[in-house]
Structure formats: structure tokens, C-alpha cells
């Protein structure tokens, strides 16, 4: 299948995919952990060898220099799908990275859960963040995605209880939201925050959450 979006170095893209037949692709905490580890290890030219490189982020040796294929700016893992905001570094980098991640994770998942066959719903999807306004919207959209777990209709009707949503996002460990709030944790090794424009770097916790919500609602109502 031909992709409608042309992937080009230096440009930002929203990448996403879900489980085939909308099945959950993350069932255990170890599933999330493996996918995050693959996000880190697959972002390089070398073949991934988990026995040598580590099966979890805590086992990974970060002292080795890597020629990254892409910059991962933000991510969110949901039970049956994932979102990534990335910048392509070199021609074909996104495609190579995604092929490594989805193949590696499918092999792991099938063995771990006793199944066979494809895990994802075809090729990954991509949209081009071709202006600053849309880029800011994507950061908000990706990081607010977990709110759907407590308010299933928030995307259609808005967030009903912002305080509860804020508390839930602070407790949700499977996105880069906490890394943008300045929490020190292993997962921050996955992302390249400095790749984003400067307007993402100066927000404190309260301002950043408010901006996420406001940006989403403002964009959504147009």
C-alpha cells in the first residue's frame, strides 16, 4: 500500500497504529516495558540483540554512542494502540525504525502470549506536522490521550473534570507526559525534547497541563 504522506528529513510526523481487530497490544506491564525498550534500542543503525543490549531500560547500556535514525519527541502507549511524535533525521529513517520496532515487538508479544500472525493493523499511519500550530496540537493530543480511559468521550465533548484528568495523567506511566513535567526517570532516555521548538521548553507543570488542555480545545472547536 502506498503511503499518502511523504516522509522527509527534518520534518515532524505523528505516527500511530493499533492492534489488528482492535485487540489489546499491551496486556501486561512487561509488554509496555518491552515496547519502550524497543523504542530506545531500535533507534539506531545496529541490529537489536536484546540478550546483549538488555531487555529492559534499566539493563540498557547508555554509554555507547548511537547514530539515531529519528528523534522521538513524545509518545503515548494505550492498551490497543500507540502514538509517536517524531522527527526524521535521515532519508528512510522513520520507515527503518518502525519496521524494527513493530517486527521486534510482534515477535515478543506472540511468544509471550502464545499467539501467531500479525499484531498490528497493517502499516503504521503517519500525518505531517507541517506548521507550529499543528505541532503544538499534536503534543497536546498525544499526552492527553490516556484521559480516554477515564472519560471515554472527552475527544468529542471535552474534558469534564480537569482536576481528575490532571491527577490521572500524573499517575499514567506509559507516555512522555511526566518527562515534560521534569520528573526524573529512566524513560526520559527515549525522547529528544530539545528537538522541539523553544516554546516547549519553558513550561512549568501547571502551565504545561493548562496549555495542553487549552490547545486541544481551541483547535478542536475550529
N, C-alpha and C positions, 0 to 999 in steps of 0.2 A: 504494500500500500504506500502511495506517495504521500509524504508529509506536506501539508499546505504551508507551514512556516519554514522559512529558510533560516538555518542556524549559522550565525556568523560570529567570528571572534570579536570580543569587546562588547557584545550586546547581552542584555539581561533577558532571561526566559523563565516563565513559570512552567515547570514540568510536573506532571501528575499521572497517576494511573490507579486503578482499583483492581480488586480480585475478580477473577472470572466468575460469572454468575453472581457478582456482588458478595462473594464469600469473604469471610474474615481472613486477612493475610497475616494478622498478628493475633495470636490466641494466648500466648504466654509472655511473661516479662522477658524471658530469654529470646523470644522472637524479636521484640523491639531492640533488645541489646545487640543481636546479631546484625540486624539491618543497619543500625547506627555504626557498628564496627565496619561494615562493608562500605558505608558512605565514606569513611575515612580511608580505608585501605585501597579501595578501587579508584580513588582519585590520584592516579599516578600511572606511569608507563609500565611498571613491573607487573608480572603475573602475581596474583594474590595466592599466597600459600599460608593458610591460617595456622598450620602446625608450627611454622617458623615465625610468623609475624604476630600471632596472637589471635585468640577467638573472641576476646572482649576488649573494650577500650582500655581497661586497666592493664591488660597484658601487652598492649601495643608499644613498640619502641619508637618514641617520637624524636630520637636524636638523629635519625637518618634523614638526609635531605631528600625531598621528593619533587619531581617535576610534575606539578599538578596539571591535570587535564582541564579542570574548570575551577572557578571559585564558587563555593557553596555559601550563599548569603543567608539563607534561612531555610527551615524545614518544619514539617509537622507530619507526624505519623498518626493516623487514625486506624481504628480496628480493621476497616476493609479498604483503605486507600492511603495514599501518601501525597504530599505536596513538597516541592522543592523550588526555591528561587535561586537561580544560578547565573553566572556569567561565563560565557565560553572564552577560554584563553587562546586556543589554537584551533584551526580547522579540523572538524570532526571530533573534537574533544568531548562534547556532550554525548554524542552517539556511542563512542567507545566506553565512556564512563557508565552510561545507563545499561549498555549490554552486559558489562561486567557485574554491575550491582544486581540486576534482575535475574541473570543466569545463576550467580552465586547464591542469591537468597532463595530462588526456587529449588535449587539442589538441596540446600539446607532444610527448607520447610518440608519438602516431600519426604526426606529421610526422617526428619524429626516427628512428623505427624502421620507417617505410614500411607502416603498417597503417591500418585504419579501423574504426569501430564503437566500442561501449562498452568501457571498460577495466576498470571495477570491477564487482564482483558485486552489482548493484542499489544501493539506497540505503545510506548508511552506517548502521552499527548503533550503538546507544547503551545504556549502563547507568548508572543513577543512583547516585552515591556518596553515600548518604543518612546515613552516620554516619562518625565518625572512624576506626573500626577498618577499615572497608572502604576508606576513602580511603588509609590507610597501606598496606593490602594492594595497592591498585592501583598506587601509586608503586613498590612492590617488584616487582610482576608486570611492569609496563611496562619498567622498567630492567633486569630480569633476562632479558627475552625473547631477546636475542641469544645467550644460553647454548645455546639450541636448535641453533645452528649447529655447536657442537662436542660437545654432549651431547643428541641428539635426544629422549631420553626423560626429561629432567630434570623436566618438569612432572608426570609420572606417578610417578616413583620418587625424585625429589630430586636435588640436585647431588652428583655423586660426588667431584669434585676441586675443592674450593673455591678453592684457590690458582690453579689453571689458569683457572677461571672468572673470578676477580678480574682476572688478567692480561689475559684476552681482553676483558673489558668496558672495561678501561683503554685498549685499543687500538681499540675499536669507536667510530667517529666519527659514527655516524648515529642517536644518541639523545642525550637531555639528561643522561645519567648524569654525564658529565665536568663539566658545568656545576654540578651539585650537589656535585661534589668540589672546586669552586673553581678549575678550570682557566680561564684567560683565553683566550677565543676568540670569533670572530665569531658563532657560533651562539647565544651566550647572549642576543643581542638578540631572539630569538624568544620566549623564555619569560618568565613573570612569577612568579618564585619567591616574592616577598613576598605573593602572593595566598593561598598555602597557610597553614594554621595554624602557630603558632610552633614546634611540635615538630619541624618540618622544617629549622629554620634553624641549629641548634647542633651538628650532627653533623660530626666530622672524618672524614677519608677511611676509616680502618679501622672506626670506629664505624658509619658510614653503610652500608658494604658488609655488615657483620655484621648490622645491623638489617634490611637488605633481605632477606637470606637467611633470617634467623630469622622475620621477619614472614610471609614466604611459607610456610615450612614449618609454622609454628604454625597459620596459617589453613587450610592445605591438609589438615591431619590431623583437623580437627573434623568 
